Amino acid sequence: MFIDTHVHLNADQYDDDLQQVIERAIEAKVEKMVVVGFDRKTIERAMKLADDYEFIYAVIGWHPVDAIDCTPEDLEWIEELSAHPKVVGIGETGLDYYWDKSPKDLQQELFRKQIDLAKRVKLPIIIHNREATGDVVRILREEDAASVGGVMHCFSGSVETARECIDMNFMISLGGPVTFKNARLPKEVAKEIPLEHLMIETDAPYLAPHPYRGKRNEPSFVPLVAEEIARQKELSVDEVAKATTSNAIKFFNLDE
């Protein structure tokens, strides 16, 4: 059994064949999925999916790229929705210095607000980090994010940064990039970080693993991530599946 801990089944890319995508995931033994909403449209879709499917859960927050569009009313709405029993985290939030749609100071302000929101509603924080590691780690420390913990989604940093995040009560989640031939850092993290700190994800429809790189990703591909972790650790895929599934159930407080 596998759990895809970060997937965007609420994306437009699945409008034509969502049910088939879900059925393929179940056939691949992906028995639970956490759908992440990051703006008004995708949050509404994530909530609907969590209501419609027993094995789908929702994470809701506001993406750093779109920080410039987020209003106080949006954050109030997210806080209200977070009381839903199938909302299991706040995010994805964090910092993205690759795209320049939202100024860095606005991103940082919204990041701090969402950490504060997560602490109020007692839910873990799902972190998006692109080219902003120093500021992400600093803000997590300054805002005492360790008090609720969270997950470094689709982690692409060093083993040292991973250990720093684990010390702050964060899980490390690996996705498709760990399977890329040139992905030195994710492979090192897969090898060096103990299994009890790891989870797996697709971030579908983005970042499809090898051999589907460049194509639309989907949750049925998450076993390929587990296979690469197993290779790096010289373990069986079954051992990685059991550990990462157990970690996700405990971390997100999912129904067994």
C-alpha positions as CSV (number, residue, x, y, z in Angstrom):
1,M,0.0,0.0,0.0
2,F,1.2,3.5,-0.8
3,I,-0.1,7.0,0.1
4,D,0.4,9.9,-2.3
5,T,0.9,12.7,0.3
6,H,0.8,15.6,-2.1
7,V,-1.2,15.5,-5.3
8,H,-3.3,18.1,-7.3
9,L,-6.2,16.0,-8.5
10,N,-8.0,19.4,-8.4
11,A,-5.9,20.6,-11.4
12,D,-7.5,21.4,-14.8
13,Q,-5.2,18.7,-16.3
14,Y,-7.6,16.1,-15.0
15,D,-10.8,17.6,-16.1
16,D,-11.3,15.0,-18.9
17,D,-10.4,11.8,-17.1
18,L,-10.3,12.3,-13.3
19,Q,-12.2,9.1,-12.5
20,Q,-9.8,7.0,-14.6
21,V,-6.8,8.6,-12.9
22,I,-8.2,7.7,-9.5
23,E,-9.0,4.1,-10.6
24,R,-5.4,3.7,-11.9
25,A,-4.1,4.9,-8.6
26,I,-6.2,2.3,-6.7
27,E,-5.0,-0.4,-9.1
28,A,-1.4,0.7,-8.3
29,K,-2.2,0.2,-4.6
30,V,-2.2,3.9,-3.9
31,E,-4.9,3.6,-1.3
32,K,-5.0,7.2,0.1
33,M,-4.3,10.5,-1.5
34,V,-3.8,14.0,0.0
35,V,-5.1,16.7,-2.4
36,V,-3.6,20.1,-2.0
37,G,-5.5,23.3,-2.7
38,F,-3.6,26.6,-3.0
39,D,-6.1,29.2,-4.2
40,R,-9.9,29.7,-4.2
41,K,-10.6,27.4,-7.1
42,T,-8.2,24.6,-6.2
43,I,-9.3,24.7,-2.5
44,E,-13.0,24.4,-3.4
45,R,-12.1,21.4,-5.7
46,A,-10.0,19.8,-3.0
47,M,-12.8,20.1,-0.5
48,K,-15.3,18.5,-2.9
49,L,-12.9,15.6,-3.6
50,A,-12.5,15.0,0.1
51,D,-16.2,14.9,0.5
52,D,-16.8,12.7,-2.5
53,Y,-14.1,10.0,-1.9
54,E,-13.5,8.3,1.4
55,F,-9.8,7.8,0.7
56,I,-9.0,11.4,-0.3
57,Y,-8.0,14.1,2.2
58,A,-7.5,17.8,1.7
59,V,-4.7,20.3,2.6
60,I,-5.6,23.9,2.1
61,G,-3.6,27.1,2.0
62,W,-2.3,29.9,-0.3
63,H,0.7,29.4,-2.7
64,P,3.6,31.9,-2.3
65,V,3.6,32.6,-6.1
66,D,0.1,34.0,-5.7
67,A,0.7,35.8,-2.4
68,I,0.0,39.2,-4.1
69,D,-3.6,38.0,-4.7
70,C,-4.4,36.7,-1.2
71,T,-6.8,38.8,0.9
72,P,-7.5,38.7,4.7
73,E,-10.9,37.3,3.7
74,D,-9.2,34.4,1.9
75,L,-7.2,33.5,5.1
76,E,-10.4,33.7,7.2
77,W,-12.1,31.4,4.8
78,I,-9.2,28.9,4.9
79,E,-9.3,29.0,8.7
80,E,-13.1,28.3,8.7
81,L,-12.7,25.4,6.3
82,S,-9.8,23.9,8.3
83,A,-12.4,22.7,10.9
84,H,-13.6,20.1,8.3
85,P,-12.6,16.6,9.6
86,K,-10.9,15.7,6.3
87,V,-8.7,18.8,6.2
88,V,-5.3,17.5,7.4
89,G,-2.9,20.3,6.9
90,I,-2.3,24.0,6.0
91,G,-0.5,24.7,2.7
92,E,1.1,24.6,0.5
93,T,2.7,27.7,1.8
94,G,6.3,28.9,1.9
95,L,8.5,30.9,-0.5
96,D,9.2,30.8,-4.2
97,Y,12.0,33.0,-5.5
98,Y,12.0,31.4,-9.0
99,W,8.8,33.2,-10.2
100,D,8.6,36.9,-9.6
101,K,4.9,37.5,-9.6
102,S,4.8,38.2,-5.9
103,P,7.4,40.3,-4.1
104,K,9.6,38.5,-1.6
105,D,8.3,40.7,1.4
106,L,4.7,39.8,0.5
107,Q,5.5,36.1,0.3
108,Q,7.3,36.2,3.6
109,E,4.4,38.1,5.3
110,L,1.8,35.6,4.0
111,F,4.1,32.6,5.0
112,R,4.2,33.9,8.6
113,K,0.5,34.4,8.6
114,Q,-0.2,30.8,7.5
115,I,2.2,29.4,10.1
116,D,0.3,31.4,12.7
117,L,-3.0,30.1,11.3
118,A,-1.7,26.5,11.4
119,K,-0.7,26.9,15.0
120,R,-4.2,28.3,15.9
121,V,-6.0,25.4,14.2
122,K,-3.4,22.8,15.3
123,L,-2.6,21.4,11.9
124,P,0.8,20.6,10.3
125,I,2.2,23.0,7.6
126,I,3.0,21.8,4.1
127,I,6.0,23.8,2.8
128,H,6.7,24.9,-0.8
129,N,10.3,26.0,-1.2
130,R,11.9,27.1,-4.5
131,E,15.3,28.8,-4.4
132,A,14.6,30.2,-1.0
133,T,15.9,27.7,1.5
134,G,17.7,30.1,3.8
135,D,14.7,32.3,4.3
136,V,12.3,29.3,4.6
137,V,14.3,27.7,7.4
138,R,14.9,31.1,9.1
139,I,11.1,31.9,9.1
140,L,10.2,28.4,10.3
141,R,12.5,29.0,13.3
142,E,11.4,32.5,14.0
143,E,7.7,31.6,14.0
144,D,8.2,28.4,16.1
145,A,6.8,26.2,13.4
146,A,8.2,23.2,15.3
147,S,5.2,23.5,17.6
148,V,2.9,22.1,14.9
149,G,5.5,20.5,12.6
150,G,4.9,19.9,8.9
151,V,6.4,18.5,5.8
152,M,9.0,19.8,3.3
153,H,7.1,19.0,0.2
154,C,9.0,17.6,-2.9
155,F,12.3,18.2,-1.0
156,S,15.2,19.1,-3.2
157,G,17.7,20.4,-0.7
158,S,20.8,18.9,0.9
159,V,21.1,16.2,3.5
160,E,22.2,18.9,6.0
161,T,19.1,21.0,5.3
162,A,16.9,17.9,5.6
163,R,18.4,17.2,9.1
164,E,17.9,20.9,10.1
165,C,14.2,20.6,9.1
166,I,13.8,17.2,10.9
167,D,15.1,18.9,14.0
168,M,12.2,21.4,13.7
169,N,9.7,18.5,13.7
170,F,9.3,18.4,9.9
171,M,9.0,15.3,7.6
172,I,10.9,15.1,4.4
173,S,8.8,14.2,1.3
174,L,10.4,13.0,-1.9
175,G,8.7,13.0,-5.3
176,G,9.5,12.3,-9.0
177,P,12.8,14.2,-9.1
178,V,14.5,11.5,-6.9
179,T,14.2,9.2,-9.9
180,F,15.9,11.6,-12.3
181,K,19.4,10.4,-13.4
182,N,21.1,13.8,-12.5
183,A,19.2,14.3,-9.2
184,R,22.3,14.0,-6.9
185,L,20.8,15.8,-3.8
186,P,17.4,14.0,-3.7
187,K,19.2,10.6,-4.1
188,E,21.6,11.5,-1.3
189,V,18.6,12.4,0.9
190,A,16.9,9.2,0.1
191,K,20.0,7.3,1.0
192,E,21.0,9.2,4.2
193,I,17.8,10.2,5.9
194,P,16.2,7.5,8.1
195,L,13.0,6.0,6.8
196,E,11.0,7.2,9.8
197,H,11.4,10.8,8.6
198,L,10.4,10.2,4.9
199,M,7.2,10.3,3.0
200,I,6.5,10.0,-0.7
201,E,4.4,12.1,-3.1
202,T,3.9,12.8,-6.8
203,D,3.0,16.5,-6.9
204,A,0.9,15.4,-9.9
205,P,0.2,16.6,-12.5
206,Y,3.7,18.1,-12.2
207,L,7.2,16.5,-11.9
208,A,6.5,13.0,-13.3
209,P,9.1,10.4,-12.4
210,H,11.4,8.6,-14.8
211,P,10.5,7.1,-17.3
212,Y,7.5,9.5,-17.6
213,R,9.5,12.7,-17.2
214,G,8.0,15.6,-19.1
215,K,4.6,13.9,-19.3
216,R,1.5,14.5,-17.1
217,N,2.1,13.0,-13.7
218,E,-0.5,11.0,-11.8
219,P,-0.7,9.3,-8.4
220,S,-0.4,5.8,-9.9
221,F,3.3,6.7,-10.4
222,V,4.1,7.1,-6.7
223,P,5.4,3.5,-6.4
224,L,8.3,4.6,-8.8
225,V,9.4,7.1,-6.1
226,A,9.3,4.3,-3.5
227,E,11.3,2.1,-5.8
228,E,14.1,4.7,-6.1
229,I,14.3,5.2,-2.3
230,A,14.5,1.4,-1.9
231,R,17.4,1.3,-4.4
232,Q,19.2,4.0,-2.6
233,K,18.7,2.4,0.8
234,E,19.2,-1.2,-0.5
235,L,15.8,-2.2,0.9
236,S,12.8,-3.9,-0.6
237,V,10.1,-1.7,-2.1
238,D,7.7,-3.3,0.4
239,E,9.8,-2.0,3.4
240,V,9.7,1.5,2.0
241,A,6.0,1.3,1.2
242,K,5.2,0.1,4.7
243,A,7.3,2.8,6.4
244,T,6.2,5.7,4.3
245,T,2.5,4.7,4.6
246,S,2.8,4.3,8.4
247,N,4.5,7.7,8.5
248,A,1.8,9.4,6.5
249,I,-1.1,7.9,8.5
250,K,0.5,9.0,11.7
251,F,1.6,12.4,10.4
252,F,-1.7,13.4,8.9
253,N,-3.8,11.5,11.5
254,L,-5.5,9.6,8.7
255,D,-8.2,7.0,9.3
256,E,-6.6,3.5,9.3
